[in-house]
Amino acid sequence: MESDTPRRPLRLLLIEDSENDAMLLLRQLRKGGFEPEHTRVMDEAGLATALAESWDIAVTDHNMPNFNSFQALSLIREHAPDLPVIMVSGSIGEEFAVASLKAGAQDYIMKDNLTRLIPAIERELRDASSRKEHRQAQELIHHLAFHDSLTGLVNRAEFERRVEQALADTRRTGEAHGLLYLDLDQFKLINDTSGHVAGDELLRQLAVVLSGRIRESDTLARLGGDEFGILLHHCTMSSAQKIAEQMMQAINDF
């Protein structure tokens, strides 16, 4: 007699070439109280397409024709780094188990012992949010090491590193680069009369204005206070002067 308890929805990405094994996995999930909404793929192209959608968990067979779980893991980690992955196999040795965990799988399960599947999925659903928050925190720390927290522009340390690279390139190839230094006149008056909140907002908006006046290959940095630096890669002196004049005009218009 089935339980009256509603099944929990589960968006499942199933990487499995055997339809029979897929049916066994889905049956086990339903017995465990889940209602899986799933897509089954069995090759790299199918997986790449499926990863454009959002999933709660991925379950992957190890051996498939011209495709295996390590290739699947690599693709998942590239396109969906927070997606929990559980490997299944008909024969998992200790060496394979260790290798799968090192490759980024959260767990491995034998096909003849699917009783571990439900506890493993429940655990990973709980832990997935924590892993995502941790990764986002690490990315933020890395971003702040090289960017200004107010404007989001490159900071002084990273700007100086890029200038050093440009100088080394010039010494090696003779290629010219442009370096602009921008200091806002009387910016202190804004802070004194309107407050630092207004001054900060002005700097943020000005960063957007200046960013729109340079190429993707160039670097705009906030060096501190009301000072900005612009590194113009592969730029002649005359071109750098024109860009400087355009930026001054953009600031005046703003």
RANORWO-V613071 format. One record per backbone hydrogen bond with DSSP energy under -0.5 kcal/mol. NH is the residue of the N-H (numbers start at 1). CO is the residue of the C=O. E is the energy in kcal/mol with one decimal. If there is no record, write none. Layout:
[[NH/CO/E] [NH/CO/E]]
This chain:
[[8/33/-3.1] [10/35/-1.5] [12/10/-0.9] [12/37/-1.9] [13/57/-2.5] [14/12/-0.7] [14/39/-2.7] [15/13/-0.6] [15/59/-3.0] [16/14/-0.9] [16/41/-1.8] [19/17/-0.6] [22/18/-2.0] [23/19/-2.2] [24/20/-2.0] [25/21/-2.2] [26/22/-2.4] [27/23/-2.4] [28/24/-2.2] [29/25/-2.0] [30/26/-2.2] [31/27/-2.3] [32/28/-1.5] [33/30/-1.4] [34/29/-2.6] [35/8/-3.2] [36/34/-0.5] [37/10/-3.1] [38/36/-0.7] [39/12/-1.7] [41/14/-2.6] [41/39/-0.5] [47/43/-2.2] [48/44/-2.7] [49/45/-1.9] [50/46/-2.2] [51/47/-2.1] [52/49/-1.4] [53/50/-2.0] [56/11/-2.2] [57/11/-1.5] [58/84/-2.6] [59/13/-2.3] [60/86/-2.4] [61/15/-3.1] [62/88/-0.9] [64/62/-0.6] [64/67/-2.0] [67/64/-2.0] [69/62/-1.5] [72/68/-2.0] [73/69/-2.7] [74/70/-2.1] [75/71/-2.0] [76/72/-2.5] [77/73/-2.9] [78/74/-1.3] [79/75/-2.0] [80/76/-3.6] [83/80/-1.9] [84/56/-0.6] [86/58/-2.6] [87/107/-2.7] [88/60/-2.7] [89/109/-1.7] [93/91/-0.6] [97/93/-2.5] [98/94/-2.3] [99/95/-2.2] [100/96/-2.6] [101/97/-1.8] [102/98/-2.3] [103/99/-1.8] [104/101/-0.9] [105/100/-2.4] [106/85/-3.0] [107/85/-1.0] [109/87/-2.5] [111/89/-2.4] [113/110/-1.8] [116/113/-1.3] [117/114/-1.7] [118/114/-0.5] [119/115/-0.6] [120/116/-1.9] [121/117/-2.5] [122/118/-2.7] [123/119/-2.2] [124/120/-2.3] [125/121/-2.5] [126/122/-1.5] [127/123/-2.2] [128/124/-2.1] [129/125/-0.6] [130/126/-0.5] [131/127/-2.2] [132/128/-2.2] [133/129/-2.3] [134/130/-2.3] [135/131/-2.6] [136/132/-2.6] [137/133/-2.1] [138/134/-2.3] [139/135/-2.4] [140/136/-2.1] [141/137/-2.4] [142/138/-2.3] [143/139/-2.4] [144/140/-2.8] [145/141/-1.2] [146/142/-0.6] [146/143/-1.4] [147/143/-1.0] [148/153/-3.8] [152/148/-2.0] [154/220/-1.2] [155/146/-1.9] [159/155/-2.4] [160/156/-2.8] [161/157/-1.7] [162/158/-2.1] [163/159/-2.4] [164/160/-2.2] [165/161/-1.8] [166/162/-2.2] [167/163/-2.5] [168/164/-2.3] [169/165/-2.2] [170/166/-2.3] [171/167/-2.4] [172/168/-1.8] [173/169/-3.0] [174/169/-0.6] [174/170/-2.1] [175/169/-0.5] [178/232/-3.0] [180/230/-2.9] [182/228/-3.1] [184/226/-1.8] [187/184/-0.9] [189/186/-0.9] [190/186/-0.6] [190/187/-0.9] [191/187/-1.4] [192/188/-2.5] [193/189/-2.5] [194/190/-2.9] [195/190/-0.7] [195/191/-1.0] [199/195/-1.9] [200/196/-2.9] [201/197/-2.0] [202/198/-2.2] [203/199/-2.0] [204/200/-2.2] [205/201/-2.4] [206/202/-2.6] [207/203/-2.1] [208/204/-1.4] [209/205/-2.0] [210/206/-2.7] [211/207/-2.2] [212/208/-1.3] [213/210/-1.9] [214/211/-1.0] [218/215/-1.2] [219/231/-2.4] [221/229/-3.0] [222/154/-1.9] [223/221/-0.7] [223/227/-2.0] [224/227/-1.1] [227/224/-2.5] [228/182/-3.0] [229/221/-2.4] [230/180/-2.4] [231/219/-2.8] [232/178/-3.3] [232/230/-0.6] [233/231/-0.8] [235/176/-1.1] [235/232/-0.6] [240/236/-2.4] [241/237/-2.1] [242/238/-1.9] [243/239/-2.3] [244/240/-2.3] [245/241/-2.2] [246/242/-2.3] [247/243/-2.3] [248/244/-2.3] [249/245/-2.2] [250/246/-2.4] [251/247/-2.4] [252/248/-2.3] [253/249/-2.7] [254/250/-2.1]]
